[in-house]
Amino acid sequence: MSIEDNVKTVLDRIAAAAQRAGREPSAIKLVVVTKTVDVARIREAVEAGALILGENRVQEAKEKIEMLGPVASWHLIGHLQTNKAKYAVRLFYLIHSVDSIELAREIDRQAAKIGKVQDILIEVSIAGEESKAGAAIEQTAGLVREAAKLGHLSLKGLMTIPPFLDDPERVRPYFRKLRELSEAIARERIPGVSLKELSMGMSNDFEVAIEEGATMVRVGTAIFGERR
Ligand SMILES: *Cc1c(COP(=O)(O)O)cnc(C)c1O
């Protein structure tokens, strides 16, 4: 299967999962994850209809963006170190991985310098695994409230990376939990905050994530094959 075929297959599977869940296929955005993928193969994905590209690392993304130009909207999906925030605000349309108020403040400060309002998601450690990035569930509402006060940030929703489990049905409870958390925070009606986006679901489980309300799925392997 070519990259082009894979992109089309994933888009079809997204549409089918949306329909099963009684949702509009257009309500779900595909983030094509391009970490470790070279620019020639990324270009193939773009030509096949990829509109959003997701990278894990600022430096790797910067090199690719310089080579490819503005062919798509770039999202940062990997952990961001505070000292790289100044590059991130220049490169990314959406940062999925904000998990502390210190990082939120630094992104706000750097965005202010370049006159930008940076769209962000709050990353939540939904299974409470110590080793994983993400804000603790109990801290998320507080983090949203604090980040909402920052003038150069716009909070769009939540993101999570649940535990990797072979059977996607076993991941479903984590996706559901992120949706319920998002709904609970939305009920607080925090000024300036609209938690519309739920970034959840990867190659192995994006259909289940869509059934549980994902608005963005992040898919790499199902498009480019196993990473080397
Ligand atoms: C690598 C990565 C993905 C894509 O995972 P696949 O299983 O290859 O689809 C999604 N989200 C994040 C944060 C990643 O680091």
The ligand as an ORCA input file, in Angstrom:
! r2SCAN-3c Opt
* xyz 0 1
  C       3.943      8.974     17.722
  C       2.711      9.624     18.265
  C       1.449      9.388     17.698
  C       1.217      8.456     16.534
  O       1.265      7.135     16.950
  P       0.984      5.929     15.910
  O       0.720      4.788     16.789
  O       2.189      5.793     15.069
  O      -0.211      6.323     15.116
  C       0.369     10.080     18.236
  N       0.509     10.935     19.268
  C       1.700     11.178     19.837
  C       1.779     12.142     20.958
  C       2.830     10.527     19.363
  O       4.020     10.766     19.949
*
